[in-house]
Amino acid sequence: MKLTGNTILITGGGSGIGRALAHSWHDLGNHVIVAGRRQEALDETIAGRSGMSAMILDVEKPEAIEAFAAELVAAHPALNVLINNAGIMDREDLTARRDLASAEATIVTNLLGPIRLTDALVDHLRAQSDAAIVNTSSGLAFVPLKGAPTYSATKAAIHSYTISLREQLKGLIEVIELAPPAVRTDLTPGQATREGYMPLDAYIDEVMALFAETPTPEEILVKAVHFLRDAEAEGRFPAALAAVGAL
């Protein structure tokens, strides 16, 4: 993936990993558009940074994604990189009947959102030079967190979807998976200060160093996530599942 001179859309750019990625890509000389649900958060991301833009996007509504994609391409015809990063995570108790609204919202945001947005933009991206799609999965795609089963399942699905997408778009659009470990962000209550989680700045520094490798790895995996990514292949899955379950 080209490091500079891109026009990049990052969803979930109002906070956490999305905001940090937006700043890092912008620092390298890229035009970055951040998208999300909250205008105030997006404005904070782009504050004081010329060459950054913000657009509201509600990934829960298919018609909103179509309208967003049309507006995006009209305003930024040089768009050549899509980073599907928006995501939500809730704890769930599966031991009794429950309200499934949270689980359904997680599937829509984490899985259908990236699928729909990719579909809305794929024709445009195919026509661009140095086009790339980056999908954010998670270490939990490989070893699930029992307390967040739907989140873990959506990330496993994104991993699988990204492999198929890469194969179908080979030679047309570069497709990369970004799989974070547990990182100190506001994804869940208290996570930003939780012991044992990777500091956000350290995570982003390692991620950007991996993006700078030639060729760009198909999977951007910082050292801390290999405990989960390689658990099954190395015969450590039961131990990794128990360790993750203790979080």
SULKA-V936817 format. One record per backbone hydrogen bond with DSSP energy under -1.0 kcal/mol. NH is the residue of the N-H (numbers start at 1). CO is the residue of the C=O. E is the energy in kcal/mol with one decimal. If there is no record, write none. Layout:
BEGIN
nh=NH co=CO e=E
nh=NH co=CO e=E
END
This chain:
BEGIN
nh=5 co=29 e=-1.1
nh=8 co=31 e=-2.9
nh=9 co=81 e=-2.6
nh=10 co=33 e=-2.8
nh=11 co=83 e=-2.2
nh=12 co=35 e=-1.3
nh=13 co=35 e=-1.9
nh=19 co=15 e=-1.7
nh=20 co=16 e=-2.3
nh=21 co=17 e=-2.8
nh=22 co=18 e=-2.3
nh=23 co=19 e=-2.3
nh=24 co=20 e=-2.1
nh=25 co=21 e=-2.9
nh=26 co=22 e=-2.1
nh=27 co=23 e=-2.4
nh=29 co=26 e=-2.0
nh=30 co=25 e=-1.2
nh=31 co=6 e=-2.5
nh=32 co=51 e=-1.6
nh=33 co=8 e=-3.6
nh=34 co=53 e=-2.8
nh=35 co=10 e=-2.4
nh=36 co=55 e=-1.3
nh=42 co=38 e=-2.0
nh=43 co=39 e=-2.8
nh=44 co=40 e=-1.7
nh=45 co=41 e=-1.6
nh=46 co=42 e=-1.9
nh=49 co=46 e=-2.1
nh=53 co=32 e=-2.4
nh=55 co=34 e=-2.3
nh=57 co=36 e=-2.6
nh=61 co=58 e=-1.3
nh=65 co=61 e=-1.8
nh=66 co=62 e=-2.1
nh=67 co=63 e=-2.2
nh=68 co=64 e=-2.5
nh=69 co=65 e=-2.7
nh=70 co=66 e=-2.0
nh=71 co=67 e=-2.3
nh=72 co=68 e=-3.0
nh=73 co=69 e=-2.5
nh=74 co=70 e=-1.8
nh=75 co=71 e=-2.2
nh=76 co=72 e=-2.7
nh=79 co=76 e=-2.0
nh=80 co=7 e=-2.3
nh=81 co=7 e=-1.7
nh=82 co=132 e=-2.2
nh=83 co=9 e=-3.0
nh=84 co=134 e=-2.7
nh=85 co=83 e=-1.1
nh=92 co=147 e=-2.5
nh=104 co=100 e=-2.7
nh=105 co=101 e=-2.3
nh=106 co=102 e=-2.1
nh=107 co=103 e=-1.9
nh=108 co=104 e=-2.3
nh=109 co=105 e=-2.6
nh=110 co=106 e=-2.7
nh=111 co=107 e=-1.8
nh=112 co=107 e=-2.3
nh=113 co=108 e=-2.1
nh=115 co=111 e=-1.9
nh=116 co=112 e=-3.0
nh=117 co=113 e=-2.7
nh=118 co=114 e=-2.5
nh=119 co=115 e=-2.1
nh=120 co=116 e=-2.2
nh=121 co=117 e=-1.4
nh=122 co=118 e=-1.7
nh=125 co=121 e=-2.7
nh=126 co=122 e=-2.4
nh=128 co=125 e=-1.9
nh=132 co=80 e=-2.2
nh=133 co=174 e=-2.8
nh=134 co=82 e=-3.1
nh=135 co=176 e=-2.5
nh=136 co=84 e=-2.6
nh=137 co=178 e=-2.6
nh=139 co=180 e=-2.7
nh=141 co=138 e=-1.7
nh=142 co=139 e=-1.6
nh=143 co=139 e=-1.3
nh=148 co=145 e=-2.1
nh=152 co=148 e=-2.4
nh=153 co=149 e=-2.2
nh=154 co=150 e=-2.5
nh=155 co=151 e=-2.0
nh=156 co=152 e=-2.0
nh=157 co=153 e=-2.2
nh=158 co=154 e=-2.3
nh=159 co=155 e=-2.1
nh=160 co=156 e=-2.1
nh=161 co=157 e=-3.2
nh=162 co=158 e=-2.5
nh=163 co=159 e=-1.6
nh=164 co=160 e=-1.9
nh=165 co=161 e=-2.8
nh=166 co=162 e=-2.6
nh=167 co=163 e=-2.1
nh=168 co=164 e=-2.5
nh=169 co=165 e=-2.2
nh=172 co=169 e=-2.9
nh=173 co=169 e=-2.3
nh=174 co=131 e=-2.3
nh=176 co=133 e=-2.8
nh=177 co=218 e=-2.9
nh=178 co=135 e=-2.7
nh=179 co=220 e=-1.7
nh=184 co=198 e=-2.8
nh=185 co=183 e=-1.4
nh=191 co=188 e=-2.0
nh=193 co=190 e=-1.1
nh=194 co=191 e=-1.1
nh=197 co=194 e=-1.4
nh=198 co=182 e=-3.0
nh=203 co=199 e=-2.2
nh=204 co=200 e=-2.7
nh=205 co=201 e=-2.3
nh=206 co=202 e=-1.9
nh=207 co=203 e=-2.5
nh=208 co=204 e=-2.8
nh=209 co=205 e=-1.5
nh=210 co=206 e=-1.7
nh=211 co=207 e=-2.2
nh=212 co=208 e=-1.2
nh=213 co=210 e=-1.4
nh=220 co=177 e=-3.5
nh=225 co=222 e=-1.4
nh=226 co=223 e=-1.2
nh=228 co=225 e=-1.1
nh=229 co=225 e=-2.8
nh=230 co=226 e=-2.2
nh=231 co=228 e=-1.0
nh=234 co=230 e=-2.1
nh=235 co=232 e=-1.5
nh=236 co=231 e=-3.2
nh=240 co=236 e=-2.8
nh=241 co=237 e=-3.0
nh=242 co=238 e=-2.0
nh=243 co=239 e=-2.3
nh=244 co=240 e=-2.7
nh=245 co=241 e=-2.1
nh=247 co=244 e=-1.8
END
